[in-house]
Amino acid sequence: MAEENKKKGNQINIELTEEISEGTYSNLAIISHSNSEFVLDFVRIVPNVQKAKVKSRIILSPEHAKRLHKALADNINKYEAQNGKIRESSQPPFPPMNFTPTAKA
């Protein structure tokens, strides 16, 4: 068995279903933690709607949360090297709740 893993290079096949591959849009993340886990709630805030819904919840061990932090930082650095610095708004870190459409149908 160990010899078989060496030949395969300890590869893992990861399946991505069609439904999951479409992704879930989120414009707000809420992060909380305890001594044993980090909880990431991804929320979608919709204009002119007073109630926002959590669209996805991911629960991570502290070790995996730290790996995610490093992976995000690495990917942001690579993105900015290719596309320029990501501009950060001076506005609050969440979308406005009262924005209205500017186009007319």
Steps between C-alpha positions, in 0.01 A plus 500: 500500500776748592679411177180568303470849661862579408430414136193723494677782687229511768263671257140564592223507243274795572153498350327827417130457429328722246288662772802587716704615198252785447615652829312714747527878496570670832562867572553467876692250712456466874778317682476370855705251697524289811805327642444205266355640176455795267157559347474694174149610404466632146203734464329660202356845564238601243400862433184624668455177697525529877588135556829348383550126465801286581563321172780275621670408828849353514641362826877462525748383759743775613778329304296498180391861558867600516569308177207678334636836619841424346346371177281811464795731566709312241223516241434870563871571452500305172182677384645844576825413324301423183217754523619783722419590856147424618342830593338510842204728554493749784132413549379252763603139425149397398271595210255786559152381585317780318661511156255537214522409132623772266372350176143523373323219323 
